[in-house]
Amino acid sequence: MRNMTAEQLLSIVKLLVEKELPVEQAQKLLDKGAMSDLCDFNFDGFDRDKFRQFGGLHPLVLEFLLDYNLTVEQMIAAGGYDWTNPDITSTLFAVKGEGQHKRLAQLIHFDEDISSDEAKKRLYERGLRPGKFEELLGFGAKYPKTQKKFPIIALGSVARLDGSGLVAYLDESDSRRNLSLDCRGDDWDRRCRFLAFAK
């Protein structure tokens, strides 16, 4: 068996830098023997989603059913939100489609404050498209607890109200699940995840 190459070692170091791994977390990896165990681990048949679930992380791809037989108001009701921005209606967000469709969503985290335009640009560079309003509603109904961890933004649908471009997002405040609106031109903070799908 060949030993690790210098290129692979540099890739690992680069990943740790990109992830901005805190010193305390790095020390825990060493102190608790996790790094040693990873070196001995047999990755044949490795299931990354199960590994992420064990660590309290969401799956990389999240499946849900998008039902176009429902009205926007029914989609919102299916989400069971504690509060919904009163401007979010079928008039503001016109949804077009028929039947039921399986969607495979990803939540993309850029880990920095970012504008809507820059976020969309980076999604496209990854071969992804931003999620639409109705996809956000379908996601929120299937995964109601996820928005309590971080805001989830749908940049694929922009509504016009009083001259402003608005996008819908899911978030949490005081343990309440919210369906909210924000100006498309505002920056999103580093906690946000962006709902995305393969093109």
NUVORO-549179 format. One record per atom (N, C-alpha, C): residue number from 1; atom name; x, y, z. Coordinates in nm, 2 decimals. Layout:
BEGIN
(node NUM 'CA' (X Y Z))
...
END
This chain:
BEGIN
(node 1 'N' (0.09 -0.12 0.00))
(node 1 'CA' (0.00 0.00 0.00))
(node 1 'C' (0.09 0.13 0.00))
(node 2 'N' (0.06 0.22 -0.09))
(node 2 'CA' (0.14 0.34 -0.10))
(node 2 'C' (0.10 0.44 0.01))
(node 3 'N' (0.20 0.52 0.05))
(node 3 'CA' (0.18 0.62 0.16))
(node 3 'C' (0.12 0.74 0.10))
(node 4 'N' (0.06 0.83 0.18))
(node 4 'CA' (0.00 0.95 0.14))
(node 4 'C' (0.10 1.04 0.06))
(node 5 'N' (0.06 1.10 -0.05))
(node 5 'CA' (0.15 1.18 -0.13))
(node 5 'C' (0.15 1.32 -0.07))
(node 6 'N' (0.25 1.40 -0.10))
(node 6 'CA' (0.26 1.54 -0.06))
(node 6 'C' (0.14 1.62 -0.11))
(node 7 'N' (0.09 1.59 -0.23))
(node 7 'CA' (-0.03 1.66 -0.28))
(node 7 'C' (-0.15 1.64 -0.20))
(node 8 'N' (-0.17 1.51 -0.16))
(node 8 'CA' (-0.29 1.48 -0.07))
(node 8 'C' (-0.28 1.55 0.06))
(node 9 'N' (-0.15 1.55 0.12))
(node 9 'CA' (-0.13 1.62 0.25))
(node 9 'C' (-0.17 1.76 0.24))
(node 10 'N' (-0.12 1.83 0.13))
(node 10 'CA' (-0.15 1.97 0.11))
(node 10 'C' (-0.30 1.99 0.09))
(node 11 'N' (-0.37 1.90 0.03))
(node 11 'CA' (-0.52 1.91 0.01))
(node 11 'C' (-0.59 1.91 0.14))
(node 12 'N' (-0.54 1.82 0.23))
(node 12 'CA' (-0.60 1.81 0.37))
(node 12 'C' (-0.58 1.94 0.44))
(node 13 'N' (-0.45 1.99 0.44))
(node 13 'CA' (-0.42 2.12 0.51))
(node 13 'C' (-0.51 2.23 0.45))
(node 14 'N' (-0.52 2.24 0.32))
(node 14 'CA' (-0.60 2.34 0.25))
(node 14 'C' (-0.75 2.33 0.30))
(node 15 'N' (-0.80 2.21 0.31))
(node 15 'CA' (-0.94 2.20 0.35))
(node 15 'C' (-0.96 2.24 0.50))
(node 16 'N' (-0.86 2.21 0.58))
(node 16 'CA' (-0.87 2.26 0.72))
(node 16 'C' (-0.87 2.41 0.73))
(node 17 'N' (-0.79 2.47 0.65))
(node 17 'CA' (-0.78 2.62 0.64))
(node 17 'C' (-0.91 2.68 0.59))
(node 18 'N' (-0.97 2.62 0.48))
(node 18 'CA' (-1.09 2.67 0.43))
(node 18 'C' (-1.21 2.66 0.52))
(node 19 'N' (-1.21 2.55 0.60))
(node 19 'CA' (-1.31 2.53 0.70))
(node 19 'C' (-1.30 2.62 0.82))
(node 20 'N' (-1.18 2.68 0.83))
(node 20 'CA' (-1.15 2.77 0.95))
(node 20 'C' (-1.17 2.69 1.08))
(node 21 'N' (-1.11 2.58 1.08))
(node 21 'CA' (-1.12 2.49 1.20))
(node 21 'C' (-1.06 2.56 1.32))
(node 22 'N' (-1.15 2.58 1.43))
(node 22 'CA' (-1.09 2.65 1.55))
(node 22 'C' (-0.98 2.56 1.61))
(node 23 'N' (-0.89 2.63 1.68))
(node 23 'CA' (-0.78 2.56 1.75))
(node 23 'C' (-0.83 2.46 1.85))
(node 24 'N' (-0.94 2.50 1.92))
(node 24 'CA' (-1.00 2.41 2.02))
(node 24 'C' (-1.05 2.28 1.96))
(node 25 'N' (-1.12 2.30 1.84))
(node 25 'CA' (-1.17 2.18 1.77))
(node 25 'C' (-1.06 2.09 1.72))
(node 26 'N' (-0.95 2.15 1.67))
(node 26 'CA' (-0.84 2.07 1.62))
(node 26 'C' (-0.77 2.00 1.74))
(node 27 'N' (-0.76 2.06 1.85))
(node 27 'CA' (-0.70 1.99 1.97))
(node 27 'C' (-0.79 1.88 2.01))
(node 28 'N' (-0.92 1.89 2.01))
(node 28 'CA' (-1.01 1.78 2.04))
(node 28 'C' (-0.99 1.66 1.95))
(node 29 'N' (-0.97 1.69 1.82))
(node 29 'CA' (-0.95 1.58 1.73))
(node 29 'C' (-0.83 1.50 1.76))
(node 30 'N' (-0.72 1.57 1.81))
(node 30 'CA' (-0.60 1.51 1.85))
(node 30 'C' (-0.61 1.44 1.99))
(node 31 'N' (-0.67 1.51 2.09))
(node 31 'CA' (-0.68 1.46 2.22))
(node 31 'C' (-0.77 1.33 2.23))
(node 32 'N' (-0.87 1.33 2.16))
(node 32 'CA' (-0.97 1.22 2.17))
(node 32 'C' (-0.94 1.11 2.08))
(node 33 'N' (-0.83 1.12 2.00))
(node 33 'CA' (-0.79 1.01 1.92))
(node 33 'C' (-0.87 1.00 1.79))
(node 34 'N' (-0.95 1.10 1.75))
(node 34 'CA' (-1.03 1.09 1.63))
(node 34 'C' (-0.95 1.09 1.51))
(node 35 'N' (-0.84 1.17 1.50))
(node 35 'CA' (-0.76 1.17 1.39))
(node 35 'C' (-0.69 1.03 1.37))
(node 36 'N' (-0.65 0.97 1.48))
(node 36 'CA' (-0.58 0.84 1.47))
(node 36 'C' (-0.68 0.74 1.42))
(node 37 'N' (-0.81 0.75 1.47))
(node 37 'CA' (-0.91 0.65 1.42))
(node 37 'C' (-0.94 0.67 1.27))
(node 38 'N' (-0.95 0.79 1.23))
(node 38 'CA' (-0.97 0.82 1.09))
(node 38 'C' (-0.86 0.76 1.00))
(node 39 'N' (-0.74 0.77 1.04))
(node 39 'CA' (-0.63 0.71 0.97))
(node 39 'C' (-0.64 0.56 0.96))
(node 40 'N' (-0.70 0.49 1.06))
(node 40 'CA' (-0.72 0.35 1.06))
(node 40 'C' (-0.85 0.30 0.99))
(node 41 'N' (-0.94 0.40 0.97))
(node 41 'CA' (-1.07 0.36 0.92))
(node 41 'C' (-1.08 0.30 0.78))
(node 42 'N' (-1.16 0.20 0.76))
(node 42 'CA' (-1.18 0.14 0.63))
(node 42 'C' (-1.29 0.21 0.56))
(node 43 'N' (-1.26 0.29 0.46))
(node 43 'CA' (-1.36 0.37 0.39))
(node 43 'C' (-1.43 0.30 0.28))
(node 44 'N' (-1.41 0.17 0.26))
(node 44 'CA' (-1.48 0.10 0.16))
(node 44 'C' (-1.63 0.09 0.21))
(node 45 'N' (-1.72 0.13 0.13))
(node 45 'CA' (-1.86 0.12 0.16))
(node 45 'C' (-1.90 0.24 0.26))
(node 46 'N' (-1.82 0.34 0.26))
(node 46 'CA' (-1.84 0.45 0.35))
(node 46 'C' (-1.97 0.53 0.31))
(node 47 'N' (-2.06 0.56 0.41))
(node 47 'CA' (-2.19 0.63 0.38))
(node 47 'C' (-2.17 0.77 0.45))
(node 48 'N' (-2.15 0.87 0.37))
(node 48 'CA' (-2.12 1.00 0.42))
(node 48 'C' (-2.24 1.06 0.49))
(node 49 'N' (-2.36 1.03 0.44))
(node 49 'CA' (-2.48 1.09 0.50))
(node 49 'C' (-2.50 1.03 0.64))
(node 50 'N' (-2.48 0.90 0.66))
(node 50 'CA' (-2.49 0.84 0.79))
(node 50 'C' (-2.38 0.90 0.89))
(node 51 'N' (-2.26 0.92 0.83))
(node 51 'CA' (-2.16 0.98 0.91))
(node 51 'C' (-2.19 1.12 0.96))
(node 52 'N' (-2.25 1.20 0.87))
(node 52 'CA' (-2.30 1.33 0.90))
(node 52 'C' (-2.41 1.33 1.00))
(node 53 'N' (-2.50 1.23 0.99))
(node 53 'CA' (-2.61 1.22 1.08))
(node 53 'C' (-2.56 1.19 1.22))
(node 54 'N' (-2.46 1.10 1.23))
(node 54 'CA' (-2.40 1.07 1.36))
(node 54 'C' (-2.34 1.19 1.43))
(node 55 'N' (-2.28 1.28 1.34))
(node 55 'CA' (-2.22 1.41 1.40))
(node 55 'C' (-2.32 1.52 1.41))
(node 56 'N' (-2.45 1.49 1.39))
(node 56 'CA' (-2.55 1.60 1.41))
(node 56 'C' (-2.56 1.69 1.29))
(node 57 'N' (-2.51 1.65 1.18))
(node 57 'CA' (-2.52 1.74 1.06))
(node 57 'C' (-2.63 1.69 0.97))
(node 58 'N' (-2.68 1.78 0.88))
(node 58 'CA' (-2.79 1.75 0.79))
(node 58 'C' (-2.73 1.67 0.67))
(node 59 'N' (-2.81 1.58 0.61))
(node 59 'CA' (-2.76 1.51 0.49))
(node 59 'C' (-2.72 1.61 0.38))
(node 60 'N' (-2.63 1.56 0.29))
(node 60 'CA' (-2.58 1.65 0.18))
(node 60 'C' (-2.69 1.68 0.08))
(node 61 'N' (-2.78 1.57 0.06))
(node 61 'CA' (-2.89 1.59 -0.03))
(node 61 'C' (-3.02 1.55 0.05))
(node 62 'N' (-3.12 1.64 0.04))
(node 62 'CA' (-3.24 1.62 0.12))
(node 62 'C' (-3.36 1.61 0.02))
(node 63 'N' (-3.43 1.50 0.03))
(node 63 'CA' (-3.54 1.47 -0.07))
(node 63 'C' (-3.67 1.51 -0.01))
(node 64 'N' (-3.75 1.57 -0.09))
(node 64 'CA' (-3.89 1.60 -0.06))
(node 64 'C' (-3.98 1.60 -0.18))
(node 65 'N' (-4.11 1.60 -0.16))
(node 65 'CA' (-4.21 1.59 -0.26))
(node 65 'C' (-4.27 1.73 -0.28))
(node 66 'N' (-4.26 1.79 -0.40))
(node 66 'CA' (-4.32 1.92 -0.43))
(node 66 'C' (-4.46 1.89 -0.49))
(node 67 'N' (-4.57 1.94 -0.43))
(node 67 'CA' (-4.70 1.91 -0.48))
(node 67 'C' (-4.76 2.04 -0.54))
(node 68 'N' (-4.77 2.04 -0.67))
(node 68 'CA' (-4.83 2.16 -0.74))
(node 68 'C' (-4.98 2.15 -0.74))
(node 69 'N' (-5.04 2.05 -0.69))
(node 69 'CA' (-5.18 2.04 -0.67))
(node 69 'C' (-5.23 2.13 -0.56))
(node 70 'N' (-5.14 2.18 -0.48))
(node 70 'CA' (-5.17 2.27 -0.37))
(node 70 'C' (-5.16 2.41 -0.41))
(node 71 'N' (-5.25 2.50 -0.35))
(node 71 'CA' (-5.23 2.64 -0.37))
(node 71 'C' (-5.11 2.69 -0.29))
(node 72 'N' (-5.07 2.81 -0.31))
(node 72 'CA' (-4.96 2.87 -0.23))
(node 72 'C' (-5.01 2.87 -0.08))
(node 73 'N' (-5.13 2.91 -0.06))
(node 73 'CA' (-5.18 2.92 0.08))
(node 73 'C' (-5.18 2.78 0.15))
(node 74 'N' (-5.21 2.67 0.07))
(node 74 'CA' (-5.21 2.54 0.12))
(node 74 'C' (-5.07 2.49 0.15))
(node 75 'N' (-4.98 2.53 0.06))
(node 75 'CA' (-4.84 2.50 0.08))
(node 75 'C' (-4.78 2.56 0.21))
(node 76 'N' (-4.82 2.68 0.23))
(node 76 'CA' (-4.78 2.75 0.35))
(node 76 'C' (-4.84 2.68 0.48))
(node 77 'N' (-4.97 2.65 0.47))
(node 77 'CA' (-5.03 2.58 0.58))
(node 77 'C' (-4.96 2.45 0.61))
(node 78 'N' (-4.92 2.37 0.50))
(node 78 'CA' (-4.86 2.24 0.52))
(node 78 'C' (-4.73 2.26 0.60))
(node 79 'N' (-4.66 2.38 0.59))
(node 79 'CA' (-4.54 2.40 0.67))
(node 79 'C' (-4.56 2.42 0.81))
(node 80 'N' (-4.68 2.46 0.86))
(node 80 'CA' (-4.71 2.48 1.00))
(node 80 'C' (-4.62 2.58 1.06))
(node 81 'N' (-4.60 2.69 0.99))
(node 81 'CA' (-4.51 2.80 1.05))
(node 81 'C' (-4.58 2.87 1.16))
(node 82 'N' (-4.50 2.92 1.26))
(node 82 'CA' (-4.56 3.00 1.37))
(node 82 'C' (-4.59 3.14 1.33))
(node 83 'N' (-4.52 3.19 1.23))
(node 83 'CA' (-4.54 3.32 1.18))
(node 83 'C' (-4.51 3.33 1.03))
(node 84 'N' (-4.59 3.39 0.95))
(node 84 'CA' (-4.57 3.41 0.81))
(node 84 'C' (-4.58 3.56 0.77))
(node 85 'N' (-4.49 3.61 0.70))
(node 85 'CA' (-4.50 3.75 0.66))
(node 85 'C' (-4.63 3.77 0.59))
(node 86 'N' (-4.71 3.86 0.63))
(node 86 'CA' (-4.85 3.88 0.57))
(node 86 'C' (-4.84 3.91 0.42))
(node 87 'N' (-4.73 3.96 0.37))
(node 87 'CA' (-4.72 3.99 0.22))
(node 87 'C' (-4.70 3.87 0.14))
(node 88 'N' (-4.67 3.76 0.20))
(node 88 'CA' (-4.65 3.63 0.12))
(node 88 'C' (-4.78 3.57 0.09))
(node 89 'N' (-4.82 3.59 -0.04))
(node 89 'CA' (-4.95 3.54 -0.09))
(node 89 'C' (-4.93 3.48 -0.23))
(node 90 'N' (-5.03 3.42 -0.28))
(node 90 'CA' (-5.02 3.37 -0.42))
(node 90 'C' (-5.02 3.49 -0.52))
(node 91 'N' (-5.06 3.61 -0.48))
(node 91 'CA' (-5.05 3.73 -0.56))
(node 91 'C' (-4.91 3.77 -0.58))
(node 92 'N' (-4.83 3.77 -0.47))
(node 92 'CA' (-4.69 3.81 -0.47))
(node 92 'C' (-4.60 3.71 -0.54))
(node 93 'N' (-4.63 3.58 -0.50))
(node 93 'CA' (-4.55 3.47 -0.56))
(node 93 'C' (-4.64 3.38 -0.64))
(node 94 'N' (-4.64 3.40 -0.77))
(node 94 'CA' (-4.72 3.31 -0.86))
(node 94 'C' (-4.65 3.18 -0.89))
(node 95 'N' (-4.71 3.07 -0.85))
(node 95 'CA' (-4.65 2.94 -0.87))
(node 95 'C' (-4.71 2.87 -0.98))
(node 96 'N' (-4.63 2.82 -1.08))
(node 96 'CA' (-4.68 2.75 -1.19))
(node 96 'C' (-4.62 2.61 -1.20))
(node 97 'N' (-4.71 2.51 -1.21))
(node 97 'CA' (-4.66 2.37 -1.22))
(node 97 'C' (-4.78 2.28 -1.21))
(node 98 'N' (-4.76 2.15 -1.24))
(node 98 'CA' (-4.87 2.05 -1.23))
(node 98 'C' (-4.81 1.92 -1.17))
(node 99 'N' (-4.90 1.86 -1.09))
(node 99 'CA' (-4.86 1.73 -1.04))
(node 99 'C' (-4.77 1.73 -0.92))
(node 100 'N' (-4.71 1.61 -0.89))
(node 100 'CA' (-4.62 1.60 -0.78))
(node 100 'C' (-4.48 1.56 -0.83))
(node 101 'N' (-4.38 1.63 -0.78))
(node 101 'CA' (-4.24 1.61 -0.83))
(node 101 'C' (-4.14 1.59 -0.71))
(node 102 'N' (-4.06 1.49 -0.73))
(node 102 'CA' (-3.95 1.47 -0.63))
(node 102 'C' (-3.84 1.57 -0.65))
(node 103 'N' (-3.80 1.63 -0.54))
(node 103 'CA' (-3.69 1.72 -0.55))
(node 103 'C' (-3.57 1.67 -0.46))
(node 104 'N' (-3.45 1.70 -0.50))
(node 104 'CA' (-3.33 1.66 -0.43))
(node 104 'C' (-3.25 1.79 -0.40))
(node 105 'N' (-3.27 1.84 -0.28))
(node 105 'CA' (-3.22 1.97 -0.24))
(node 105 'C' (-3.08 1.96 -0.18))
(node 106 'N' (-3.01 2.07 -0.19))
(node 106 'CA' (-2.88 2.08 -0.11))
(node 106 'C' (-2.89 2.22 -0.04))
(node 107 'N' (-2.83 2.22 0.08))
(node 107 'CA' (-2.82 2.35 0.15))
(node 107 'C' (-2.67 2.39 0.14))
(node 108 'N' (-2.65 2.50 0.07))
(node 108 'CA' (-2.51 2.54 0.05))
(node 108 'C' (-2.47 2.65 0.15))
(node 109 'N' (-2.36 2.63 0.21))
(node 109 'CA' (-2.31 2.73 0.31))
(node 109 'C' (-2.18 2.79 0.26))
(node 110 'N' (-2.18 2.92 0.25))
(node 110 'CA' (-2.05 2.99 0.20))
(node 110 'C' (-1.97 3.04 0.32))
(node 111 'N' (-2.02 3.03 0.44))
(node 111 'CA' (-1.95 3.07 0.56))
(node 111 'C' (-1.89 3.21 0.56))
(node 112 'N' (-1.96 3.30 0.50))
(node 112 'CA' (-1.92 3.44 0.50))
(node 112 'C' (-2.04 3.53 0.47))
(node 113 'N' (-2.04 3.65 0.50))
(node 113 'CA' (-2.14 3.74 0.46))
(node 113 'C' (-2.13 3.75 0.31))
(node 114 'N' (-2.25 3.75 0.24))
(node 114 'CA' (-2.25 3.74 0.09))
(node 114 'C' (-2.37 3.80 0.04))
(node 115 'N' (-2.36 3.86 -0.08))
(node 115 'CA' (-2.47 3.93 -0.15))
(node 115 'C' (-2.55 3.82 -0.23))
(node 116 'N' (-2.67 3.85 -0.26))
(node 116 'CA' (-2.75 3.75 -0.34))
(node 116 'C' (-2.69 3.72 -0.47))
(node 117 'N' (-2.64 3.83 -0.54))
(node 117 'CA' (-2.57 3.81 -0.67))
(node 117 'C' (-2.45 3.72 -0.66))
(node 118 'N' (-2.37 3.74 -0.56))
(node 118 'CA' (-2.25 3.66 -0.55))
(node 118 'C' (-2.28 3.52 -0.51))
(node 119 'N' (-2.39 3.50 -0.43))
(node 119 'CA' (-2.43 3.36 -0.39))
(node 119 'C' (-2.48 3.29 -0.51))
(node 120 'N' (-2.56 3.35 -0.59))
(node 120 'CA' (-2.61 3.29 -0.72))
(node 120 'C' (-2.50 3.26 -0.81))
(node 121 'N' (-2.40 3.35 -0.82))
(node 121 'CA' (-2.29 3.32 -0.91))
(node 121 'C' (-2.21 3.20 -0.87))
(node 122 'N' (-2.19 3.18 -0.74))
(node 122 'CA' (-2.11 3.07 -0.69))
(node 122 'C' (-2.19 2.94 -0.70))
(node 123 'N' (-2.33 2.95 -0.69))
(node 123 'CA' (-2.41 2.83 -0.71))
(node 123 'C' (-2.40 2.78 -0.85))
(node 124 'N' (-2.41 2.87 -0.94))
(node 124 'CA' (-2.40 2.84 -1.09))
(node 124 'C' (-2.26 2.78 -1.12))
(node 125 'N' (-2.16 2.83 -1.05))
(node 125 'CA' (-2.02 2.78 -1.08))
(node 125 'C' (-2.01 2.63 -1.03))
(node 126 'N' (-2.09 2.59 -0.93))
(node 126 'CA' (-2.09 2.46 -0.88))
(node 126 'C' (-2.19 2.37 -0.96))
(node 127 'N' (-2.25 2.42 -1.06))
(node 127 'CA' (-2.35 2.34 -1.14))
(node 127 'C' (-2.48 2.33 -1.07))
(node 128 'N' (-2.52 2.43 -0.99))
(node 128 'CA' (-2.64 2.43 -0.91))
(node 128 'C' (-2.72 2.55 -0.95))
(node 129 'N' (-2.85 2.55 -0.93))
(node 129 'CA' (-2.94 2.66 -0.94))
(node 129 'C' (-3.00 2.70 -0.81))
(node 130 'N' (-3.04 2.82 -0.79))
(node 130 'CA' (-3.10 2.86 -0.66))
(node 130 'C' (-3.24 2.80 -0.65))
(node 131 'N' (-3.29 2.77 -0.53))
(node 131 'CA' (-3.42 2.72 -0.51))
(node 131 'C' (-3.53 2.82 -0.53))
(node 132 'N' (-3.64 2.78 -0.57))
(node 132 'CA' (-3.76 2.87 -0.60))
(node 132 'C' (-3.85 2.88 -0.47))
(node 133 'N' (-3.94 2.97 -0.47))
(node 133 'CA' (-4.03 2.99 -0.36))
(node 133 'C' (-4.10 2.87 -0.32))
(node 134 'N' (-4.17 2.80 -0.42))
(node 134 'CA' (-4.25 2.68 -0.39))
(node 134 'C' (-4.16 2.57 -0.34))
(node 135 'N' (-4.03 2.56 -0.39))
(node 135 'CA' (-3.94 2.46 -0.34))
(node 135 'C' (-3.90 2.49 -0.19))
(node 136 'N' (-3.89 2.61 -0.16))
(node 136 'CA' (-3.87 2.65 -0.02))
(node 136 'C' (-3.98 2.60 0.07))
(node 137 'N' (-4.11 2.62 0.02))
(node 137 'CA' (-4.22 2.57 0.10))
(node 137 'C' (-4.23 2.42 0.12))
(node 138 'N' (-4.20 2.35 0.01))
(node 138 'CA' (-4.19 2.21 0.01))
(node 138 'C' (-4.09 2.16 0.11))
(node 139 'N' (-3.97 2.22 0.10))
(node 139 'CA' (-3.86 2.19 0.19))
(node 139 'C' (-3.90 2.21 0.34))
(node 140 'N' (-3.96 2.33 0.36))
(node 140 'CA' (-3.99 2.36 0.50))
(node 140 'C' (-4.09 2.27 0.56))
(node 141 'N' (-4.19 2.22 0.48))
(node 141 'CA' (-4.29 2.12 0.53))
(node 141 'C' (-4.22 1.99 0.56))
(node 142 'N' (-4.13 1.95 0.48))
(node 142 'CA' (-4.06 1.81 0.50))
(node 142 'C' (-3.96 1.82 0.62))
(node 143 'N' (-3.89 1.93 0.63))
(node 143 'CA' (-3.78 1.94 0.72))
(node 143 'C' (-3.80 2.06 0.82))
(node 144 'N' (-3.90 2.06 0.90))
(node 144 'CA' (-3.94 2.17 0.98))
(node 144 'C' (-3.84 2.22 1.08))
(node 145 'N' (-3.75 2.13 1.13))
(node 145 'CA' (-3.66 2.16 1.23))
(node 145 'C' (-3.53 2.23 1.18))
(node 146 'N' (-3.51 2.21 1.05))
(node 146 'CA' (-3.38 2.26 0.99))
(node 146 'C' (-3.36 2.41 1.01))
(node 147 'N' (-3.47 2.49 0.99))
(node 147 'CA' (-3.46 2.63 0.99))
(node 147 'C' (-3.43 2.68 1.13))
(node 148 'N' (-3.44 2.60 1.23))
(node 148 'CA' (-3.41 2.64 1.37))
(node 148 'C' (-3.26 2.64 1.39))
(node 149 'N' (-3.18 2.58 1.29))
(node 149 'CA' (-3.04 2.58 1.30))
(node 149 'C' (-2.97 2.70 1.23))
(node 150 'N' (-3.04 2.74 1.12))
(node 150 'CA' (-2.98 2.85 1.04))
(node 150 'C' (-3.09 2.90 0.94))
(node 151 'N' (-3.08 3.02 0.90))
(node 151 'CA' (-3.18 3.07 0.80))
(node 151 'C' (-3.15 3.00 0.66))
(node 152 'N' (-3.26 2.97 0.59))
(node 152 'CA' (-3.25 2.90 0.46))
(node 152 'C' (-3.32 2.99 0.35))
(node 153 'N' (-3.24 3.03 0.25))
(node 153 'CA' (-3.28 3.13 0.16))
(node 153 'C' (-3.31 3.07 0.02))
(node 154 'N' (-3.42 3.12 -0.04))
(node 154 'CA' (-3.45 3.08 -0.18))
(node 154 'C' (-3.44 3.19 -0.27))
(node 155 'N' (-3.32 3.20 -0.34))
(node 155 'CA' (-3.29 3.31 -0.43))
(node 155 'C' (-3.35 3.29 -0.57))
(node 156 'N' (-3.42 3.18 -0.60))
(node 156 'CA' (-3.47 3.15 -0.73))
(node 156 'C' (-3.60 3.22 -0.77))
(node 157 'N' (-3.66 3.28 -0.67))
(node 157 'CA' (-3.79 3.36 -0.70))
(node 157 'C' (-3.78 3.49 -0.64))
(node 158 'N' (-3.79 3.60 -0.72))
(node 158 'CA' (-3.78 3.73 -0.67))
(node 158 'C' (-3.92 3.80 -0.70))
(node 159 'N' (-3.98 3.85 -0.59))
(node 159 'CA' (-4.11 3.92 -0.60))
(node 159 'C' (-4.09 4.07 -0.59))
(node 160 'N' (-4.18 4.14 -0.66))
(node 160 'CA' (-4.17 4.29 -0.66))
(node 160 'C' (-4.28 4.34 -0.57))
(node 161 'N' (-4.24 4.43 -0.48))
(node 161 'CA' (-4.34 4.49 -0.39))
(node 161 'C' (-4.29 4.63 -0.35))
(node 162 'N' (-4.37 4.73 -0.39))
(node 162 'CA' (-4.33 4.87 -0.36))
(node 162 'C' (-4.19 4.91 -0.42))
(node 163 'N' (-4.17 4.85 -0.54))
(node 163 'CA' (-4.04 4.88 -0.61))
(node 163 'C' (-3.92 4.80 -0.56))
(node 164 'N' (-3.94 4.72 -0.46))
(node 164 'CA' (-3.82 4.64 -0.41))
(node 164 'C' (-3.84 4.49 -0.46))
(node 165 'N' (-3.72 4.43 -0.48))
(node 165 'CA' (-3.72 4.29 -0.51))
(node 165 'C' (-3.70 4.21 -0.38))
(node 166 'N' (-3.79 4.12 -0.36))
(node 166 'CA' (-3.79 4.04 -0.23))
(node 166 'C' (-3.78 3.90 -0.25))
(node 167 'N' (-3.71 3.83 -0.16))
(node 167 'CA' (-3.70 3.68 -0.17))
(node 167 'C' (-3.74 3.63 -0.03))
(node 168 'N' (-3.80 3.51 -0.04))
(node 168 'CA' (-3.85 3.44 0.08))
(node 168 'C' (-3.74 3.36 0.15))
(node 169 'N' (-3.75 3.34 0.28))
(node 169 'CA' (-3.65 3.26 0.35))
(node 169 'C' (-3.72 3.20 0.47))
(node 170 'N' (-3.66 3.09 0.52))
(node 170 'CA' (-3.71 3.03 0.65))
(node 170 'C' (-3.61 3.07 0.76))
(node 171 'N' (-3.66 3.10 0.88))
(node 171 'CA' (-3.57 3.13 0.99))
(node 171 'C' (-3.64 3.10 1.12))
(node 172 'N' (-3.57 3.13 1.23))
(node 172 'CA' (-3.63 3.11 1.36))
(node 172 'C' (-3.60 3.22 1.45))
(node 173 'N' (-3.70 3.25 1.54))
(node 173 'CA' (-3.68 3.36 1.64))
(node 173 'C' (-3.76 3.32 1.76))
(node 174 'N' (-3.69 3.32 1.88))
(node 174 'CA' (-3.76 3.28 2.00))
(node 174 'C' (-3.83 3.14 1.99))
(node 175 'N' (-3.76 3.05 1.92))
(node 175 'CA' (-3.81 2.91 1.90))
(node 175 'C' (-3.93 2.91 1.81))
(node 176 'N' (-3.96 3.01 1.74))
(node 176 'CA' (-4.07 3.02 1.65))
(node 176 'C' (-4.02 3.00 1.51))
(node 177 'N' (-4.09 2.92 1.43))
(node 177 'CA' (-4.05 2.90 1.29))
(node 177 'C' (-4.12 3.00 1.20))
(node 178 'N' (-4.04 3.08 1.13))
(node 178 'CA' (-4.09 3.19 1.05))
(node 178 'C' (-4.07 3.17 0.90))
(node 179 'N' (-4.17 3.22 0.82))
(node 179 'CA' (-4.16 3.23 0.68))
(node 179 'C' (-4.15 3.37 0.65))
(node 180 'N' (-4.03 3.42 0.61))
(node 180 'CA' (-4.00 3.56 0.60))
(node 180 'C' (-3.97 3.61 0.47))
(node 181 'N' (-3.96 3.75 0.45))
(node 181 'CA' (-3.92 3.81 0.33))
(node 181 'C' (-3.80 3.91 0.36))
(node 182 'N' (-3.71 3.93 0.27))
(node 182 'CA' (-3.61 4.03 0.28))
(node 182 'C' (-3.57 4.08 0.15))
(node 183 'N' (-3.51 4.20 0.15))
(node 183 'CA' (-3.48 4.26 0.02))
(node 183 'C' (-3.36 4.19 -0.04))
(node 184 'N' (-3.38 4.16 -0.17))
(node 184 'CA' (-3.28 4.08 -0.25))
(node 184 'C' (-3.15 4.15 -0.25))
(node 185 'N' (-3.14 4.28 -0.24))
(node 185 'CA' (-3.02 4.36 -0.24))
(node 185 'C' (-2.94 4.36 -0.12))
(node 186 'N' (-3.00 4.31 -0.01))
(node 186 'CA' (-2.93 4.31 0.12))
(node 186 'C' (-2.83 4.19 0.12))
(node 187 'N' (-2.72 4.20 0.20))
(node 187 'CA' (-2.63 4.09 0.22))
(node 187 'C' (-2.69 3.99 0.32))
(node 188 'N' (-2.65 3.87 0.30))
(node 188 'CA' (-2.69 3.76 0.39))
(node 188 'C' (-2.57 3.73 0.48))
(node 189 'N' (-2.60 3.70 0.61))
(node 189 'CA' (-2.49 3.68 0.70))
(node 189 'C' (-2.44 3.54 0.69))
(node 190 'N' (-2.32 3.51 0.75))
(node 190 'CA' (-2.25 3.39 0.73))
(node 190 'C' (-2.32 3.27 0.78))
(node 191 'N' (-2.42 3.28 0.87))
(node 191 'CA' (-2.50 3.17 0.92))
(node 191 'C' (-2.59 3.11 0.81))
(node 192 'N' (-2.62 3.18 0.71))
(node 192 'CA' (-2.73 3.14 0.61))
(node 192 'C' (-2.69 3.02 0.53))
(node 193 'N' (-2.79 2.94 0.49))
(node 193 'CA' (-2.77 2.84 0.39))
(node 193 'C' (-2.86 2.87 0.27))
(node 194 'N' (-2.82 2.83 0.15))
(node 194 'CA' (-2.89 2.87 0.03))
(node 194 'C' (-2.95 2.74 -0.03))
(node 195 'N' (-3.08 2.73 -0.04))
(node 195 'CA' (-3.15 2.62 -0.10))
(node 195 'C' (-3.11 2.61 -0.25))
(node 196 'N' (-3.06 2.49 -0.29))
(node 196 'CA' (-3.01 2.48 -0.43))
(node 196 'C' (-3.04 2.34 -0.48))
(node 197 'N' (-3.04 2.33 -0.61))
(node 197 'CA' (-3.07 2.21 -0.68))
(node 197 'C' (-2.98 2.19 -0.80))
(node 198 'N' (-2.95 2.07 -0.85))
(node 198 'CA' (-2.87 2.05 -0.97))
(node 198 'C' (-2.95 2.11 -1.08))
(node 199 'N' (-2.87 2.17 -1.18))
(node 199 'CA' (-2.93 2.23 -1.30))
(node 199 'C' (-3.00 2.12 -1.38))
END
